[in-house]
């Protein structure tokens, strides 16, 4: 655990014991064969000789290679030094192939003689893709997390751009009159369809979406093409379909606690200050985000909103679009590469001043950043587990500090780090202790399942309570933070277990896929027809996952529609939105899911929440198991009792005497 210290206009993250920072720096210079040289720059060592030249700069590039340092090249043939700026991409020779690199520095010389340096092959961008301040931020990230700069800077770009491909062209969203309506009509002569389009645009105020144009003119493509060629009509750059909201005012007045929270942050929007917004589930934290974002956007500045899960973005985006009349850029892995790249470009250029995304969005360039919001700041999903292992929450603090703007960390269950920082005065602390609309938190009940026969992990009392709730016309959420059918397959004859061949974990049985999948390293294989060790004909599942719960509950309550929401059922495009729509429209009485359902969602019809396996969290190997389990219990409980009916939560456990309970 670390504490964030704020000292003299810069941020330092103080690591715990056993963490040391080295002062080594190096640049890897690439020349002809066997011309690679790494300078470690050890403290106290004499500086290496620097070969200075008057024939032009040396380019220092970040390349996607697991080496600490920058690579030295000469400018591409025929490219004037004045065209070169940090933040541009260049194609360079690397070993026997070619790679795309990012220009980081222009130096006067190199540690390698000029005649041994290779020249870059091609300048890929006329203008920098990354502004200097953002380039400096990414270099700070590489330095702080002790990661090769090329494996930080290049992955911060969209996939196509890091491969050296040209940026995607803008997709027009709409059309506008390029000249006054009367002047346009005078230049048309005898062109009735083109005249009709011009008159219609005048009626629309001079601008309209392409969707509205197609709805009005079924056969107007030729007329529009002619108007574009004549320069009488121009295309409007892309802002994404339906991403301009109406800017309508809130449907209800803020509570006293919400007003106090908004006023505290809004009192000083032009200075860096971290705030911890601690509010019970259903207390209206999102409304506080909206109010603050609206004030910053009205000043013409940008807002960054981070969420931990893709599943949270649809409803958040819907609320922000409905309320704020600005373009929204969405940056998360659930979108196609092209969509993410276009939204990244819109965020970089300032055409989209509101950016909503998961952890990687914290690495996106945003001009004139005025507010950073981190929803569910305690969530471990903000930690990147592959490549450069960063914490998006911590980087959000750094970005806000560099931009000189406030950052709001919101949660019903703040992390211990944030609570410590708030108590010691590093963060301002805001509290929302009442649910909006007078709702009450659900009543919690421990269910001791020792000695009980379980059906797919569900006890008889729990099944009976689920049935009663469904018969009353209310929804039930059954939570199990384990996807798949069973966490392990075993052989009763010899004790064989479905261990992962690549790591020390065990592979989960996904019955629908007929495969064993490791949820740690991703390796998978078909389910063996017989025991690989002794040849026994049958293998048996141990434990249960959401897939098994779905089967058991579907068979027990066949008259009540069931929806399962986990990473497996939401892998396809648009699946999250479709499943959540079914829940909100009352098309599902039973909800089965993992932590994707546990946070941020508003399900007014849910009256009962059940946690099937509380003990799995209490006794996990994570040293923060107690903290994480407590957070999860409170978050899951918050899905119940949001409507007119009081909520109830049932926790199945074999250890009701546990201190946490």
C-alpha positions as CSV (number, residue, x, y, z in Angstrom):
1,X,0.0,0.0,0.0
2,X,1.3,3.5,-0.8
3,X,0.5,6.9,0.3
4,X,0.3,9.8,-2.1
5,X,2.3,12.8,-1.0
6,X,1.7,16.2,-2.4
7,X,4.8,18.4,-2.2
8,X,5.8,21.7,-3.9
9,X,3.8,21.4,-7.2
10,X,4.8,17.8,-8.0
11,X,3.6,14.4,-7.1
12,X,5.6,11.6,-5.5
13,X,4.1,8.1,-4.8
14,X,5.9,6.8,-1.7
15,X,6.3,3.0,-2.1
16,X,6.4,0.6,0.8
17,X,9.4,-1.3,2.1
18,X,11.5,-3.3,-0.3
19,X,11.0,-0.8,-3.2
20,X,14.0,1.0,-4.4
21,X,14.4,3.6,-7.2
22,X,17.4,3.4,-9.4
23,X,18.9,6.5,-11.0
24,X,20.0,4.7,-14.2
25,X,19.1,6.1,-17.5
26,X,20.3,4.9,-20.9
27,X,19.8,5.5,-24.6
28,X,20.2,2.7,-27.0
29,X,21.7,3.9,-30.2
30,X,21.2,1.9,-33.4
31,X,23.7,2.1,-36.1
32,X,25.1,-0.4,-38.6
33,X,25.8,-4.0,-37.8
34,X,26.8,-4.5,-34.2
35,X,26.5,-0.7,-33.6
36,X,24.0,-0.9,-30.7
37,X,25.3,0.7,-27.5
38,X,23.6,1.2,-24.2
39,X,24.8,3.9,-21.8
40,X,23.7,3.1,-18.2
41,X,24.6,6.6,-16.9
42,X,25.5,5.2,-13.4
43,X,25.9,7.9,-10.7
44,X,29.5,8.9,-10.4
45,X,30.6,7.4,-13.7
46,X,32.4,9.7,-16.2
47,X,30.1,10.9,-18.9
48,X,30.4,9.1,-22.2
49,X,31.9,11.0,-25.1
50,X,29.3,13.0,-27.1
51,X,29.8,13.3,-30.8
52,X,28.4,16.7,-31.9
53,X,27.6,17.5,-35.5
54,X,26.6,20.6,-37.4
55,X,24.9,18.7,-40.1
56,X,21.5,18.3,-38.4
57,X,19.9,16.9,-35.3
58,X,19.9,13.4,-34.0
59,X,16.5,11.9,-33.5
60,X,15.8,10.1,-30.2
61,X,12.9,7.8,-30.6
62,X,10.9,5.5,-28.4
63,X,10.4,2.1,-30.0
64,X,8.3,-0.9,-28.8
65,X,11.2,-2.9,-27.4
66,X,11.8,-4.1,-23.8
67,X,14.9,-1.9,-23.4
68,X,15.2,1.1,-21.1
69,X,16.3,4.0,-23.3
70,X,15.7,5.9,-26.5
71,X,17.1,4.9,-29.9
72,X,19.2,7.4,-31.9
73,X,18.6,7.9,-35.6
74,X,19.4,10.4,-38.3
75,X,16.6,12.4,-40.0
76,X,14.9,10.7,-43.0
77,X,16.5,11.6,-46.4
78,X,14.9,14.8,-47.8
79,X,13.2,15.8,-44.6
80,X,14.2,19.3,-43.4
81,X,15.0,19.5,-39.7
82,X,12.3,22.2,-39.3
83,X,9.6,19.6,-40.1
84,X,10.6,17.4,-37.2
85,X,8.9,17.8,-33.8
86,X,8.6,15.6,-30.7
87,X,5.4,13.7,-30.8
88,X,5.6,12.7,-34.5
89,X,5.8,9.1,-35.7
90,X,8.6,7.8,-38.0
91,X,9.3,4.6,-39.7
92,X,12.8,3.3,-38.9
93,X,15.0,0.3,-39.7
94,X,15.3,-2.0,-36.7
95,X,17.3,-5.1,-36.9
96,X,16.2,-6.9,-40.1
97,X,12.8,-5.2,-40.2
98,X,11.1,-1.9,-39.8
99,X,9.2,-0.4,-36.9
100,X,7.1,2.6,-36.1
101,X,8.7,4.9,-33.5
102,X,7.7,8.0,-31.7
103,X,10.0,11.0,-31.8
104,X,10.8,12.1,-28.2
105,X,13.8,14.4,-28.4
106,X,15.9,16.3,-31.0
107,X,19.5,16.2,-29.8
108,X,22.6,18.0,-31.0
109,X,24.7,14.8,-31.0
110,X,24.9,11.2,-30.0
111,X,27.1,8.9,-28.0
112,X,27.7,7.0,-31.3
113,X,29.6,8.5,-34.2
114,X,27.4,9.9,-36.9
115,X,28.6,7.5,-39.6
116,X,27.4,4.6,-37.5
117,X,23.9,5.9,-37.1
118,X,21.1,4.8,-39.4
119,X,18.7,7.2,-41.0
120,X,15.0,7.0,-40.3
121,X,13.0,5.8,-43.4
122,X,9.9,8.0,-43.4
123,X,8.2,10.8,-41.5
124,X,4.6,9.6,-40.9
125,X,3.1,12.7,-39.4
126,X,3.4,16.4,-40.4
127,X,2.0,17.5,-37.0
128,X,2.7,15.8,-33.7
129,X,0.2,13.3,-32.5
130,X,1.0,14.0,-28.9
131,X,1.5,17.5,-27.5
132,X,4.7,18.2,-25.5
133,X,2.9,18.2,-22.1
134,X,1.3,14.8,-22.7
135,X,4.6,13.4,-24.0
136,X,6.2,14.6,-20.8
137,X,3.5,12.9,-18.8
138,X,3.9,9.6,-20.5
139,X,7.7,9.7,-20.0
140,X,7.0,10.4,-16.3
141,X,4.8,7.2,-16.3
142,X,7.6,5.1,-17.8
143,X,10.1,6.6,-15.3
144,X,7.9,6.1,-12.2
145,X,6.8,2.6,-13.0
146,X,10.3,1.6,-14.2
147,X,9.1,0.5,-17.6
148,X,10.8,0.8,-21.0
149,X,9.6,4.1,-22.5
150,X,8.8,2.6,-25.9
151,X,6.4,0.2,-24.2
152,X,4.6,3.1,-22.6
153,X,4.5,5.8,-25.2
154,X,3.6,3.6,-28.2
155,X,0.8,1.6,-26.5
156,X,-0.7,5.0,-25.5
157,X,-1.6,5.4,-29.1
158,X,-4.5,3.7,-30.9
159,X,-3.7,0.3,-32.4
160,X,-3.5,1.4,-36.0
161,X,-1.4,4.4,-35.2
162,X,1.2,2.5,-33.2
163,X,1.6,0.2,-36.3
164,X,2.5,3.1,-38.5
165,X,-0.8,3.4,-40.4
166,X,-2.2,6.8,-41.3
167,X,-5.0,8.3,-39.1
168,X,-8.5,7.4,-40.1
169,X,-10.3,10.2,-42.1
170,X,-13.0,12.0,-40.3
171,X,-16.5,10.7,-40.9
172,X,-19.0,13.5,-41.6
173,X,-21.8,13.7,-39.1
174,X,-23.8,16.3,-40.9
175,X,-24.0,19.1,-43.4
176,X,-24.2,22.9,-43.3
177,X,-24.6,25.7,-45.8
178,X,-21.3,27.1,-46.9
179,X,-22.8,30.3,-48.3
180,X,-26.0,32.2,-47.5
181,X,-29.2,30.5,-48.7
182,X,-30.2,33.2,-51.1
183,X,-26.7,33.3,-52.7
184,X,-26.7,29.5,-53.0
185,X,-30.1,29.5,-54.7
186,X,-29.0,32.2,-57.2
187,X,-26.0,30.0,-58.3
188,X,-28.1,26.9,-58.8
189,X,-30.1,27.8,-61.8
190,X,-32.5,25.0,-62.9
191,X,-31.8,22.3,-60.3
192,X,-35.0,21.8,-58.3
193,X,-33.7,19.0,-56.1
194,X,-30.6,21.0,-55.1
195,X,-32.8,24.0,-54.5
196,X,-35.1,21.9,-52.2
197,X,-32.0,20.8,-50.2
198,X,-30.8,24.3,-49.8
199,X,-34.3,25.6,-48.7
200,X,-34.6,22.7,-46.2
201,X,-31.1,23.5,-44.7
202,X,-32.2,27.2,-44.3
203,X,-35.3,25.9,-42.4
204,X,-33.0,23.8,-40.2
205,X,-30.9,26.9,-39.3
206,X,-28.2,26.2,-41.8
207,X,-27.0,22.8,-40.4
208,X,-28.5,19.3,-40.1
209,X,-27.4,15.8,-39.4
210,X,-27.0,13.3,-42.2
211,X,-29.5,11.1,-40.5
212,X,-32.1,13.9,-40.7
213,X,-31.2,14.6,-44.4
214,X,-31.7,10.9,-45.3
215,X,-35.0,10.8,-43.5
216,X,-36.2,13.9,-45.4
217,X,-34.8,13.1,-48.9
218,X,-34.9,9.4,-49.9
219,X,-33.2,10.1,-53.2
220,X,-31.2,13.1,-52.4
221,X,-27.6,11.7,-52.6
222,X,-27.0,13.0,-56.1
223,X,-28.3,16.5,-55.2
224,X,-26.1,16.6,-52.1
225,X,-23.0,15.4,-54.0
226,X,-23.5,18.2,-56.5
227,X,-23.9,20.8,-53.8
228,X,-20.7,19.6,-52.1
229,X,-18.8,19.7,-55.4
230,X,-20.0,23.3,-56.0
231,X,-18.9,24.4,-52.6
232,X,-22.4,25.5,-51.6
233,X,-22.7,22.8,-48.8
234,X,-20.0,21.6,-46.5
235,X,-19.7,18.5,-44.3
236,X,-19.6,18.7,-40.5
237,X,-16.8,16.7,-38.9
238,X,-17.7,13.6,-36.9
239,X,-18.9,13.9,-33.3
240,X,-20.4,10.4,-33.1
241,X,-24.0,9.4,-33.6
242,X,-26.3,10.7,-30.9
243,X,-23.5,12.1,-28.8
244,X,-24.8,15.6,-28.5
245,X,-27.2,15.7,-25.7
246,X,-30.1,18.1,-25.1
247,X,-28.6,19.9,-22.2
248,X,-31.8,19.5,-20.3
249,X,-31.9,20.6,-16.6
250,X,-32.1,18.0,-13.8
251,X,-35.4,16.4,-13.2
252,X,-35.1,16.9,-9.4
253,X,-33.5,19.3,-7.1
254,X,-30.2,18.5,-5.4
255,X,-30.3,17.3,-1.8
256,X,-28.5,19.4,0.8
257,X,-25.6,17.1,0.9
258,X,-25.3,17.2,-2.9
259,X,-25.4,21.0,-3.0
260,X,-22.7,21.2,-0.3
261,X,-20.4,18.7,-2.3
262,X,-20.9,20.6,-5.6
263,X,-20.3,24.0,-3.9
264,X,-17.1,22.8,-2.2
265,X,-15.5,21.6,-5.4
266,X,-16.8,24.4,-7.6
267,X,-15.5,27.0,-5.3
268,X,-12.0,26.5,-6.7
269,X,-12.1,24.8,-10.1
270,X,-8.8,26.3,-11.3
271,X,-6.5,24.8,-8.8
272,X,-5.4,21.2,-8.2
273,X,-7.1,19.6,-5.2
274,X,-8.1,16.0,-4.7
275,X,-11.5,15.3,-3.2
276,X,-12.9,12.0,-1.8
277,X,-16.6,11.8,-2.5
278,X,-17.9,9.2,0.0
279,X,-21.5,8.4,-0.6
280,X,-23.7,5.4,0.3
281,X,-25.1,3.5,-2.7
282,X,-28.0,5.4,-4.3
283,X,-26.9,8.7,-2.7
284,X,-26.6,10.6,-6.1
285,X,-22.8,10.7,-6.7
286,X,-23.4,10.7,-10.4
287,X,-25.5,13.9,-10.1
288,X,-22.6,15.6,-8.4
289,X,-20.4,14.5,-11.3
290,X,-22.9,16.0,-13.7
291,X,-23.2,19.3,-12.0
292,X,-19.4,19.7,-11.8
293,X,-18.8,18.6,-15.4
294,X,-21.4,21.1,-16.6
295,X,-19.7,24.0,-15.0
296,X,-16.3,23.0,-16.4
297,X,-17.6,22.4,-19.9
298,X,-19.4,25.8,-19.9
299,X,-15.9,27.3,-19.4
300,X,-14.7,25.5,-22.6
301,X,-12.5,23.0,-20.8
302,X,-12.3,19.2,-21.0
303,X,-13.6,16.6,-18.5
304,X,-12.2,13.1,-18.0
305,X,-14.5,10.5,-16.4
306,X,-13.0,7.1,-15.5
307,X,-15.1,4.0,-14.8
308,X,-13.8,0.6,-13.7
309,X,-16.0,-1.6,-15.9
310,X,-17.3,-1.5,-19.5
311,X,-20.7,-2.5,-18.1
312,X,-21.0,0.9,-16.3
313,X,-20.5,3.0,-19.4
314,X,-23.9,2.6,-21.1
315,X,-26.0,4.1,-18.4
316,X,-23.4,6.8,-17.5
317,X,-23.0,7.8,-21.1
318,X,-26.8,7.9,-21.5
319,X,-27.1,10.3,-18.5
320,X,-24.3,12.5,-19.6
321,X,-25.5,12.7,-23.1
322,X,-29.0,13.5,-21.9
323,X,-27.8,16.4,-19.8
324,X,-24.8,17.9,-21.4
325,X,-24.9,19.4,-24.9
326,X,-21.3,18.4,-25.8
327,X,-19.7,15.7,-27.9
328,X,-18.7,12.6,-25.9
329,X,-15.7,10.4,-26.7
330,X,-15.8,6.8,-25.5
331,X,-12.5,5.0,-24.9
332,X,-12.8,1.3,-23.8
333,X,-12.1,-2.1,-25.2
334,X,-15.7,-2.8,-26.0
335,X,-15.6,-0.7,-29.1
336,X,-14.0,-1.4,-32.5
337,X,-10.4,-0.2,-33.2
338,X,-11.8,2.3,-35.7
339,X,-14.3,3.8,-33.2
340,X,-11.7,4.1,-30.5
341,X,-9.2,5.7,-32.9
342,X,-11.8,8.3,-34.1
343,X,-12.8,9.1,-30.5
344,X,-9.2,9.3,-29.5
345,X,-8.5,11.8,-32.3
346,X,-11.6,13.8,-31.3
347,X,-10.4,13.9,-27.7
348,X,-6.9,14.9,-28.7
349,X,-8.1,17.7,-31.0
350,X,-10.6,19.0,-28.4
351,X,-13.6,18.3,-30.6
352,X,-14.9,16.0,-27.9
353,X,-14.5,17.8,-24.5
354,X,-16.0,15.0,-22.4
355,X,-14.1,11.7,-22.4
356,X,-15.6,8.6,-20.7
357,X,-13.6,5.5,-20.5
358,X,-12.0,2.7,-18.5
359,X,-8.4,2.7,-17.1
360,X,-6.6,3.2,-20.5
361,X,-8.5,6.5,-21.0
362,X,-6.2,8.1,-18.4
363,X,-3.4,7.9,-21.0
364,X,-5.4,9.8,-23.7
365,X,-4.4,13.4,-24.6
366,X,-7.0,16.0,-23.6
367,X,-6.3,19.7,-24.2
368,X,-7.2,22.2,-21.4
369,X,-8.2,19.5,-18.9
370,X,-10.5,21.1,-16.3
371,X,-11.8,18.2,-14.2
372,X,-11.0,14.6,-13.5
373,X,-13.7,12.2,-12.1
374,X,-12.9,8.7,-10.9
375,X,-16.0,6.6,-10.2
376,X,-15.7,3.7,-7.9
377,X,-12.2,4.7,-7.1
378,X,-11.6,1.7,-4.8
379,X,-12.0,-0.8,-7.7
380,X,-9.0,-3.1,-8.4
381,X,-9.9,-3.0,-12.1
382,X,-8.1,0.4,-12.2
383,X,-4.8,-1.5,-11.9
384,X,-3.3,-2.6,-15.2
385,X,-2.0,-6.2,-14.9
386,X,-0.1,-6.6,-18.2
387,X,2.6,-4.5,-19.8
388,X,3.2,-1.4,-17.8
389,X,1.5,-2.1,-14.5
390,X,0.0,1.3,-13.6
391,X,-2.9,2.4,-11.4
392,X,-5.3,4.5,-13.4
393,X,-6.6,6.1,-10.2
394,X,-3.1,7.3,-9.2
395,X,-2.4,8.5,-12.7
396,X,-5.7,10.4,-12.6
397,X,-4.3,12.3,-9.6
398,X,-1.1,13.0,-11.4
399,X,-2.9,14.3,-14.5
400,X,-5.1,16.6,-12.4
401,X,-2.0,17.9,-10.6
402,X,-0.2,18.6,-13.9
403,X,-3.3,20.3,-15.3
404,X,-4.0,22.3,-12.2
405,X,-7.6,21.1,-11.8
406,X,-9.6,19.3,-9.2
407,X,-10.0,15.5,-9.2
408,X,-13.0,13.8,-7.5
409,X,-12.6,10.2,-6.3
410,X,-16.1,8.8,-5.8
411,X,-17.0,5.6,-3.9
412,X,-19.5,4.1,-1.4
413,X,-16.6,2.0,-0.1
414,X,-13.4,4.1,-0.4
415,X,-10.0,2.3,-0.5
416,X,-7.9,2.4,2.7
417,X,-5.3,4.5,0.9
418,X,-7.9,7.2,0.1
419,X,-9.4,7.1,3.6
420,X,-5.9,7.6,5.0
421,X,-5.2,10.5,2.7
422,X,-8.6,12.1,3.6
423,X,-8.0,11.7,7.3
424,X,-4.6,13.2,7.1
425,X,-5.8,16.2,5.1
426,X,-4.3,15.4,1.7
427,X,-7.7,15.0,0.2
428,X,-10.9,17.0,0.9
429,X,-13.6,14.8,2.2
430,X,-17.3,15.0,1.0
431,X,-20.0,12.8,2.4
432,X,-23.4,11.8,1.0
433,X,-25.0,9.7,3.8
434,X,-28.7,9.6,2.6
435,X,-30.2,7.9,-0.4
436,X,-31.9,10.1,-2.9
437,X,-35.7,9.9,-2.8
438,X,-35.7,8.6,0.8
439,X,-34.8,5.1,-0.1
440,X,-33.3,2.9,2.7
441,X,-30.4,0.5,2.6
442,X,-31.4,-3.1,2.5
443,X,-31.7,-5.3,5.6
444,X,-28.8,-7.8,5.7
445,X,-29.2,-11.4,6.9
446,X,-26.6,-14.1,7.4
447,X,-27.6,-17.6,6.4
448,X,-25.5,-20.3,8.0
449,X,-25.3,-23.2,5.5
450,X,-23.3,-25.6,7.6
451,X,-24.8,-29.1,7.4
452,X,-27.3,-28.1,4.7
453,X,-27.6,-29.8,1.3
454,X,-26.9,-27.3,-1.4
455,X,-28.3,-27.3,-4.9
456,X,-25.8,-25.8,-7.2
457,X,-24.4,-23.8,-4.3
458,X,-27.9,-22.6,-3.2
459,X,-29.5,-23.6,0.1
460,X,-33.1,-24.5,0.5
461,X,-34.0,-21.4,2.6
462,X,-32.4,-19.2,0.0
463,X,-34.3,-20.9,-2.9
464,X,-37.6,-20.5,-1.0
465,X,-36.9,-16.8,-0.4
466,X,-36.1,-16.3,-4.0
467,X,-39.4,-17.9,-5.0
468,X,-41.4,-15.7,-2.6
469,X,-39.8,-12.6,-4.0
470,X,-40.4,-13.6,-7.6
471,X,-44.1,-14.5,-6.9
472,X,-44.5,-11.0,-5.5
473,X,-43.5,-9.6,-8.9
474,X,-40.1,-8.3,-7.9
475,X,-36.6,-8.9,-9.2
476,X,-33.9,-11.0,-7.6
477,X,-30.1,-10.6,-8.1
478,X,-28.0,-13.6,-7.4
479,X,-24.3,-12.7,-7.1
480,X,-21.3,-15.0,-7.5
481,X,-17.9,-13.6,-8.4
482,X,-16.9,-16.6,-10.4
483,X,-17.8,-17.1,-14.1
484,X,-17.9,-20.4,-15.9
485,X,-19.7,-23.6,-14.9
486,X,-17.2,-24.9,-12.2
487,X,-13.8,-23.6,-11.1
488,X,-12.2,-27.0,-11.5
489,X,-12.8,-30.5,-12.9
490,X,-11.6,-33.6,-11.0
491,X,-11.4,-37.3,-11.3
492,X,-12.9,-39.2,-8.3
493,X,-10.7,-42.3,-9.2
494,X,-7.2,-40.8,-9.0
495,X,-7.7,-37.2,-7.9
496,X,-6.7,-35.6,-11.1
497,X,-7.4,-31.8,-11.3
498,X,-7.8,-29.6,-14.3
499,X,-4.5,-27.7,-13.7
500,X,-3.3,-25.1,-16.2
501,X,-0.3,-26.3,-18.2
502,X,1.1,-22.8,-18.4
503,X,0.8,-21.5,-14.8
504,X,0.0,-22.6,-11.3
505,X,-3.7,-21.9,-11.5
506,X,-6.5,-24.3,-12.3
507,X,-8.6,-24.2,-15.4
508,X,-12.3,-23.4,-15.2
509,X,-14.8,-25.6,-16.9
510,X,-16.9,-23.5,-19.3
511,X,-19.7,-26.0,-20.2
512,X,-21.2,-23.9,-23.0
513,X,-17.9,-23.6,-24.7
514,X,-16.9,-27.2,-23.9
515,X,-13.5,-26.0,-22.9
516,X,-11.2,-25.6,-19.9
517,X,-10.1,-22.0,-19.6
518,X,-7.5,-20.5,-17.3
519,X,-8.7,-17.1,-16.0
520,X,-5.2,-16.1,-15.1
521,X,-3.1,-16.6,-18.2
522,X,-5.8,-17.2,-20.7
523,X,-4.7,-20.6,-21.9
524,X,-7.5,-23.0,-22.9
525,X,-8.1,-26.5,-24.2
526,X,-10.9,-28.9,-25.0
527,X,-12.5,-30.9,-22.1
528,X,-10.8,-34.3,-22.0
529,X,-13.1,-37.2,-23.0
530,X,-11.6,-39.2,-20.1
531,X,-9.3,-38.7,-17.2
532,X,-5.8,-37.8,-18.6
533,X,-4.1,-39.5,-15.7
534,X,-6.0,-42.8,-15.2
535,X,-8.4,-43.0,-18.1
536,X,-11.6,-43.0,-16.0
537,X,-14.6,-42.3,-18.1
538,X,-16.1,-39.5,-16.0
539,X,-14.8,-36.2,-14.7
540,X,-16.8,-34.2,-12.1
541,X,-17.2,-30.5,-11.5
542,X,-16.2,-29.1,-8.1
543,X,-17.8,-25.8,-7.0
544,X,-20.0,-23.6,-9.1
545,X,-19.8,-20.5,-11.3
546,X,-22.4,-18.2,-12.8
547,X,-23.1,-20.6,-15.7
548,X,-24.1,-23.4,-13.2
549,X,-26.2,-21.0,-11.2
550,X,-28.0,-20.0,-14.4
551,X,-28.8,-23.7,-15.1
552,X,-30.0,-24.4,-11.6
553,X,-32.2,-21.3,-11.2
554,X,-33.5,-21.7,-14.7
555,X,-34.7,-25.2,-14.0
556,X,-36.1,-24.3,-10.5
557,X,-38.0,-21.2,-11.8
558,X,-38.8,-21.8,-15.4
559,X,-41.7,-19.3,-15.5
560,X,-39.4,-16.4,-14.6
561,X,-37.0,-15.0,-17.3
562,X,-33.4,-15.0,-16.3
563,X,-30.5,-12.9,-17.4
564,X,-26.8,-13.7,-16.8
565,X,-24.4,-10.9,-17.0
566,X,-20.6,-11.6,-16.8
567,X,-17.7,-11.3,-19.1
568,X,-18.7,-14.4,-21.1
569,X,-22.2,-13.1,-21.9
570,X,-21.1,-9.6,-22.7
571,X,-18.2,-10.3,-25.0
572,X,-20.0,-9.3,-28.2
573,X,-20.7,-5.8,-29.3
574,X,-23.7,-4.2,-27.8
575,X,-24.5,-7.2,-25.5
576,X,-24.1,-5.1,-22.3
577,X,-26.7,-2.6,-23.5
578,X,-29.1,-5.3,-24.6
579,X,-29.0,-7.3,-21.4
580,X,-29.3,-4.2,-19.2
581,X,-32.2,-3.0,-21.3
582,X,-34.0,-6.3,-20.6
583,X,-33.5,-5.9,-16.9
584,X,-34.8,-2.3,-16.8
585,X,-37.8,-3.1,-19.0
586,X,-38.8,-5.9,-16.6
587,X,-38.0,-8.6,-19.1
588,X,-36.0,-10.5,-16.5
589,X,-37.1,-11.5,-13.0
590,X,-33.8,-13.2,-12.1
591,X,-30.4,-11.7,-12.5
592,X,-27.3,-13.8,-12.2
593,X,-23.9,-12.2,-12.4
594,X,-20.4,-11.3,-11.3
595,X,-19.0,-8.0,-10.0
596,X,-20.1,-6.5,-13.3
597,X,-23.5,-6.2,-11.7
598,X,-22.2,-5.2,-8.3
599,X,-21.4,-1.5,-8.8
600,X,-23.0,1.6,-10.2
601,X,-26.1,0.1,-11.7
602,X,-29.6,1.3,-10.8
603,X,-32.1,-1.5,-10.7
604,X,-35.3,-0.1,-9.1
605,X,-37.1,-3.5,-9.4
606,X,-34.6,-5.5,-7.4
607,X,-35.9,-6.3,-3.9
608,X,-33.6,-9.3,-3.0
609,X,-29.9,-9.7,-3.4
610,X,-28.1,-13.0,-2.6
611,X,-24.4,-13.6,-2.2
612,X,-23.9,-17.3,-2.9
613,X,-20.3,-17.8,-1.7
614,X,-19.2,-15.2,0.7
615,X,-16.5,-17.4,2.1
616,X,-14.6,-17.5,-1.1
617,X,-13.7,-13.8,-0.7
618,X,-13.1,-14.0,3.1
619,X,-10.4,-16.7,2.7
620,X,-8.8,-15.8,-0.6
621,X,-5.0,-15.5,-0.8
622,X,-5.2,-11.7,-1.3
623,X,-3.8,-9.9,1.7
624,X,-6.6,-7.4,1.1
625,X,-9.3,-10.1,1.1
626,X,-11.2,-8.6,4.1
627,X,-11.2,-5.1,2.6
628,X,-12.2,-6.3,-0.8
629,X,-15.0,-8.5,0.5
630,X,-16.4,-5.8,2.7
631,X,-16.4,-3.4,-0.3
632,X,-18.1,-6.1,-2.4
633,X,-20.8,-6.8,0.1
634,X,-21.7,-3.1,0.5
635,X,-21.7,-2.6,-3.3
636,X,-23.8,-5.6,-4.0
637,X,-26.3,-4.7,-1.3
638,X,-26.6,-1.3,-2.9
639,X,-28.4,-2.8,-5.9
640,X,-31.5,-3.6,-3.7
641,X,-34.1,-1.3,-2.3
642,X,-33.7,1.5,-4.8
643,X,-37.3,1.5,-5.8
644,X,-40.5,1.7,-3.8
645,X,-40.0,-1.7,-2.1
646,X,-37.6,-2.2,0.8
647,X,-34.5,-4.3,0.0
648,X,-33.1,-7.4,1.5
649,X,-29.7,-9.1,1.3
650,X,-28.9,-12.7,2.2
651,X,-25.3,-13.8,2.7
652,X,-24.6,-17.5,2.6
653,X,-21.6,-18.5,4.7
654,X,-20.2,-21.4,6.8
655,X,-18.4,-19.0,9.1
656,X,-21.0,-16.6,10.5
657,X,-18.7,-16.0,13.5
658,X,-16.1,-14.4,11.3
659,X,-15.0,-11.0,12.7
660,X,-15.9,-9.2,9.4
661,X,-19.5,-10.5,9.6
